[in-house]
Amino acid sequence: MADTKRIVVALGGNALGKTPEEQLQLIKDTAVSLVNMIEAGHEVMITHGNGPQVGMIKVATDEAAKNGSSPTIPFAECGAMSQGYIGYHLAQALDNELNKRKIDREVSSIVTQTVVDEKDPAFENPTKPVGAMLTKEEADKAAAETGNKYVEDSGRGWRWVVASPRPTRVVESKVIDSLMKDNIVVIASGGGGIPVVEREDGLSGVPAVIDKDLSASLLARQIDADQLVILTAVENIAVNFNKPDEKQLDEVTVEEMRKHADDGQFAPGSMLPKVEACLEFVESGDARSAIVTSLEKAGEALDGKAGTHIVNK
């Protein structure tokens, strides 16, 4: 098929749900959209968020550690656990949908590490709350014992905050590339990847949260993908959002999108990282493009009939 592409798909949280039961149900619908891409002949690699899931794991293991029934589980290991169970659900749903359509493709979920720079300024200013809610007294005690930073979270209690450094390298990218060349559908880089730093004695996990879309963009470049597709809660990126002159963006050049970003059109905690991830990917090669759209419109977006398309022109 002439117009087939190697595509990295980044799933938003709306495709996964917040509990294991909700996730298992939602992922069945997610699998339909993803298998539509595969059935069209595209090479597809899937990445996903893990915010609610890793939070659930960290809170549960922290509570178990408090009553002495379990050791404290480091945050990097909690990320690995979330990759495992989300990957299991996704792989199972994709296998079931592929088998239903009699499509002969294998699916593999890869526990993935992402290298960050230990000197990244983000480590000096951690901002991402994780783990259980604590009282002020509990937080002060934990800070004194661990050196970790704790902040009040929306009046609900005190939480540990970790850094959000930029990803620099996905460790397993060659494995992922090799599997895709063998026609295997790969699930990888969940939650942006398990954050690790490079030291003299090798890789070491660190407590951090990596933006999943920036990691997806990085991995897409490492495996020489043609297209980055970010699936989120909206069909199109908009400028002048929630204003009378709101405008939905269809096809936009890198230059136009960068101007919108510089003008402050996109919220730093939601759409801006997605836009930055797309720009980094598209700028890395003349033939590369990116799409931001909803899960429901993914198929139409690949046909150019929906979504915001960011292109080099």
C-alpha positions, -999 to 999 in steps of 0.1 A, spaced: 0 0 0 16 32 -12 4 56 14 12 35 45 32 51 73 52 43 104 30 60 131 36 66 168 3 70 185 2 87 219 -30 78 239 -45 104 263 -59 95 296 -95 95 283 -86 63 264 -76 45 296 -99 55 325 -90 58 362 -96 23 376 -86 -12 364 -122 -20 357 -129 12 338 -97 9 319 -104 -27 308 -138 -15 294 -125 17 277 -95 -1 262 -119 -23 242 -131 8 223 -96 22 221 -85 -11 204 -111 -6 177 -96 27 166 -60 14 168 -68 -17 148 -84 4 122 -50 20 116 -33 -14 115 -59 -28 91 -52 2 68 -16 -11 65 2 13 88 31 3 111 17 13 145 36 19 178 15 28 208 24 49 238 2 60 267 -2 81 298 -1 66 333 -10 94 357 -40 79 375 -25 44 374 9 52 388 -7 74 414 -30 46 425 -1 22 428 21 47 447 -7 55 472 -16 18 477 20 8 483 26 38 506 -4 29 527 8 -7 529 42 5 540 28 27 567 12 -3 584 42 -25 580 27 -50 556 50 -40 526 83 -22 520 82 13 505 82 10 467 103 37 449 84 59 424 104 46 394 93 10 402 57 22 405 61 35 370 73 1 358 43 -16 375 19 8 357 35 1 324 31 -36 330 -6 -36 338 -16 -10 312 5 -28 286 -12 -61 295 -47 -46 291 -38 -29 258 -21 -59 243 -50 -82 253 -76 -58 238 -56 -54 206 -51 -92 203 -88 -98 207 -97 -71 181 -71 -84 156 -83 -120 160 -119 -109 156 -110 -94 122 -87 -123 114 -57 -100 110 -25 -120 116 -4 -96 137 14 -101 170 14 -75 198 42 -69 223 43 -46 253 78 -34 263 88 -20 297 106 11 287 132 34 303 138 70 293 170 88 301 169 122 316 198 146 325 206 144 362 215 181 359 182 191 344 170 223 362 137 206 369 153 186 397 160 219 415 123 228 413 101 197 416 65 205 408 45 172 401 26 160 432 26 122 436 16 97 463 -7 98 493 -21 129 509 -4 136 542 -11 159 572 13 188 577 30 169 605 34 137 585 48 157 556 73 176 578 84 143 593 88 126 559 107 157 545 131 155 575 137 118 570 140 117 532 150 152 521 120 152 497 99 183 491 62 183 501 36 209 492 -1 215 500 -22 202 472 -54 222 467 -63 223 503 -67 185 504 -34 177 522 3 176 517 20 156 489 55 148 477 65 167 446 89 153 420 107 168 390 95 168 354 127 167 334 129 166 296 135 132 280 168 128 262 169 91 250 145 61 250 168 32 260 148 4 242 143 23 209 164 -2 189 144 -32 203 112 -13 194 124 -6 159 135 -42 154 101 -55 165 82 -31 142 104 -43 112 91 -78 120 55 -65 116 48 -66 154 26 -40 170 45 -25 199 32 -8 231 61 11 247 72 43 266 41 42 289 39 73 311 68 88 292 90 59 302 106 50 335 129 79 343 166 69 346 199 88 347 232 77 333 260 73 359 294 58 358 281 24 369 252 25 345 215 34 345 197 43 377 160 50 383 150 84 397 117 98 411 104 120 383 74 124 359 83 126 322 57 142 298 44 114 278 39 134 246 75 147 246 87 111 251 64 100 223 80 126 200 115 116 210 108 79 204 92 87 171 124 104 160 146 76 173 126 49 153 124 71 122 86 73 122 67 92 95 39 106 117 31 114 153 -5 111 163 -16 125 197 -51 113 207 -67 135 233 -101 147 245 -107 172 216 -111 168 179 -90 199 170 -65 223 186 -82 257 190 -68 292 192 -87 318 213 -101 289 232 -135 295 249 -137 330 235 -162 343 209 -136 342 182 -124 307 189 -110 290 158 -104 253 152 -71 246 135 -71 222 106 -38 221 86 -12 244 102 25 249 93 52 247 119 58 284 116 21 292 122 18 268 151 50 282 168 36 317 165 4 306 182 25 290 210 46 321 214 15 342 216 4 321 247 -25 304 230 -20 270 246 -22 262 283 11 250 298 -4 221 317 -25 207 289 -22 216 252 12 233 252 33 201 258 13 184 230 21 213 206 57 213 216 60 175 211 45 178 176 67 207 166 99 189 177 89 159 157 78 177 125 109 200 125 131 169 126 124 159 90 109 175 59 85 146 53 73 143 89 39 154 101 18 153 133 -19 151 141 -37 160 173 -73 148 175 -97 127 195 -97 89 197 -131 88 180 -118 108 150 -84 90 146 -94 71 115 -108 102 98 -78 122 108 -55 97 91 -75 103 59 -72 141 63 -108 146 72 -105 155 109 -80 168 135 -53 194 135 -25 185 111 10 201 116 31 200 86 63 214 71 57 238 42 
